């Protein structure tokens, strides 16, 4: 997603590796800058792959909690076939927080990579999709290896659910966002 209002955002940085506490802090930085009504969560992935289901699981849980500004759920995933359509539908005044699974170094599995800039969906599997978000959260669900599609297909559901719960908890515990429930 082209970032026409990036000057409003936090300064550009390199991805920062963090745990749940760092995720809460990252989200607090964002919500301290914007009205909750401007923040949209774009939860990227598919329900057809254990490792790549993180985004739609987060989106579904957020909707179940009453969050209305969520794109990408188990019922209606924001995946490679629908990503561009969804991005085109987002009002230019919105601040997008992109959420996706990723593969990484073995020591990073179970941690999050947060950034004050877009993430590149499907990068680990070599697919060219547009960058997404003003801010991004990438959950390292498994280690990167020679066969990324197979790695995502065989990623532990327990690991994915644990990370989904941490992301949802971090969002839900960030007070300014709570006001945007239906």
C-alpha positions as CSV (number, residue, x, y, z in Angstrom):
1,X,0.0,0.0,0.0
2,X,1.4,3.4,-0.9
3,X,1.8,5.5,2.1
4,X,0.6,9.0,1.2
5,X,0.5,10.1,4.9
6,X,3.6,8.5,6.2
7,X,4.9,11.8,7.5
8,X,2.2,11.5,10.2
9,X,3.5,8.1,11.3
10,X,6.2,7.2,13.7
11,X,9.7,7.6,12.3
12,X,10.8,4.8,9.9
13,X,12.8,2.1,11.5
14,X,14.2,-1.3,11.0
15,X,11.9,-4.2,12.1
16,X,12.2,-4.7,15.8
17,X,12.0,-8.2,17.3
18,X,9.8,-8.4,20.4
19,X,7.6,-10.5,22.7
20,X,4.1,-9.8,23.9
21,X,5.1,-6.9,26.1
22,X,6.9,-5.2,23.1
23,X,3.8,-5.7,21.0
24,X,1.7,-3.9,23.6
25,X,4.2,-1.1,23.7
26,X,4.3,-0.8,19.9
27,X,0.5,-0.7,19.7
28,X,0.3,1.9,22.4
29,X,2.7,4.1,20.4
30,X,0.3,3.9,17.4
31,X,-2.9,4.5,19.3
32,X,-1.4,7.5,21.1
33,X,-1.0,9.2,17.8
34,X,-4.4,8.5,16.1
35,X,-8.1,8.5,16.9
36,X,-9.3,4.9,17.2
37,X,-11.7,5.4,14.3
38,X,-8.8,5.9,11.9
39,X,-7.1,2.5,12.7
40,X,-7.8,-0.5,10.5
41,X,-6.3,-3.9,11.0
42,X,-5.5,-5.8,7.8
43,X,-5.0,-9.4,8.8
44,X,-3.3,-11.2,5.9
45,X,-3.3,-14.9,5.2
46,X,-5.4,-18.0,4.3
47,X,-7.4,-20.6,6.1
48,X,-5.8,-23.3,3.9
49,X,-2.4,-23.4,5.5
50,X,-1.7,-23.8,9.2
51,X,1.2,-21.4,9.3
52,X,-0.5,-18.8,7.1
53,X,-3.8,-18.9,9.0
54,X,-2.5,-16.5,11.7
55,X,-3.9,-13.3,10.0
56,X,-7.4,-14.6,9.5
57,X,-7.5,-16.1,13.0
58,X,-6.5,-12.7,14.4
59,X,-9.2,-11.0,12.3
60,X,-11.9,-13.4,13.3
61,X,-11.1,-13.1,17.0
62,X,-11.0,-9.3,16.8
63,X,-14.5,-9.3,15.1
64,X,-15.8,-11.7,17.8
65,X,-14.6,-9.1,20.4
66,X,-16.6,-6.4,18.5
67,X,-13.9,-4.7,16.5
68,X,-15.4,-3.3,13.3
69,X,-12.3,-2.1,11.4
70,X,-10.9,-5.4,10.5
71,X,-10.1,-6.9,7.1
72,X,-9.2,-10.6,6.8
73,X,-11.1,-13.3,8.7
74,X,-11.5,-17.0,8.4
75,X,-14.8,-16.5,6.7
76,X,-13.4,-13.8,4.3
77,X,-9.6,-14.1,4.1
78,X,-7.4,-11.3,2.9
79,X,-5.1,-13.5,0.8
80,X,-3.1,-13.4,-2.5
81,X,-6.3,-13.4,-4.6
82,X,-8.1,-10.7,-2.7
83,X,-5.4,-8.5,-1.2
84,X,-5.3,-5.8,-3.9
85,X,-9.1,-5.5,-3.9
86,X,-9.2,-5.0,-0.1
87,X,-6.4,-2.4,-0.3
88,X,-8.3,-0.5,-2.9
89,X,-11.3,-0.3,-0.6
90,X,-9.5,1.3,2.3
91,X,-10.2,5.0,2.8
92,X,-7.0,7.0,2.3
93,X,-7.5,8.7,5.7
94,X,-7.2,5.4,7.6
95,X,-4.1,4.2,9.3
96,X,-3.4,0.5,8.4
97,X,-1.8,-1.9,10.8
98,X,-0.9,-5.0,8.7
99,X,-0.7,-8.4,10.5
100,X,0.8,-11.5,8.9
101,X,2.7,-14.6,9.6
102,X,6.3,-15.0,8.5
103,X,9.2,-17.5,8.6
104,X,12.5,-16.5,10.2
105,X,15.6,-17.5,12.0
106,X,15.1,-20.4,14.4
107,X,15.9,-18.2,17.4
108,X,13.1,-15.8,16.3
109,X,10.3,-18.4,16.2
110,X,7.5,-17.3,18.6
111,X,8.5,-13.7,18.5
112,X,7.1,-10.7,16.6
113,X,8.7,-8.3,14.2
114,X,7.1,-4.9,14.5
115,X,7.8,-2.0,12.2
116,X,6.8,1.6,11.5
117,X,6.5,0.8,7.8
118,X,4.6,-1.7,5.6
119,X,5.2,-5.4,5.5
120,X,5.7,-7.4,2.3
121,X,3.2,-10.3,2.2
122,X,4.3,-13.7,0.8
123,X,7.9,-12.6,0.7
124,X,9.1,-15.9,2.3
125,X,7.4,-17.9,-0.4
126,X,8.6,-15.7,-3.3
127,X,5.3,-14.2,-4.4
128,X,5.1,-10.6,-5.5
129,X,2.3,-8.8,-3.7
130,X,2.0,-5.1,-2.8
131,X,3.4,-3.8,0.5
132,X,0.7,-3.3,3.1
133,X,0.3,-1.0,6.0
134,X,1.6,2.1,7.6
135,X,2.7,-0.1,10.5
136,X,3.2,-3.9,10.6
137,X,3.3,-6.9,12.9
138,X,4.8,-10.1,11.5
139,X,4.6,-13.2,13.7
140,X,7.5,-15.6,13.2
141,X,5.6,-18.8,13.2
142,X,8.3,-21.2,12.0
143,X,11.9,-21.2,10.7
144,X,12.7,-20.4,7.2
145,X,13.9,-23.3,5.2
146,X,14.4,-24.6,1.6
147,X,10.6,-25.3,1.1
148,X,8.7,-22.4,2.6
149,X,5.3,-23.6,1.3
150,X,5.8,-27.0,3.0
151,X,7.0,-25.3,6.2
152,X,3.9,-23.1,6.4
153,X,1.7,-26.1,5.7
154,X,3.3,-28.1,8.5
155,X,3.6,-25.3,11.1
156,X,2.3,-26.2,14.5
157,X,-1.2,-25.0,15.0
158,X,-0.5,-24.7,18.7
159,X,2.3,-22.2,17.9
160,X,0.1,-20.2,15.6
161,X,-2.9,-20.1,18.1
162,X,-0.5,-19.0,20.9
163,X,0.8,-16.1,18.8
164,X,-2.8,-15.2,17.7
165,X,-3.8,-15.0,21.3
166,X,-0.9,-12.7,22.1
167,X,-1.6,-10.4,19.2
168,X,-5.4,-10.2,20.1
169,X,-4.6,-9.6,23.8
170,X,-2.1,-6.9,22.9
171,X,-4.7,-5.1,20.7
172,X,-7.5,-5.6,23.2
173,X,-5.3,-4.3,26.1
174,X,-4.5,-1.1,24.3
175,X,-7.1,1.2,25.7
176,X,-7.6,3.7,22.8
177,X,-8.6,1.0,20.4
178,X,-11.3,-0.4,22.7
179,X,-13.4,2.6,21.9
180,X,-13.8,1.3,18.3
181,X,-16.0,-1.7,19.2
182,X,-19.5,-1.9,17.8
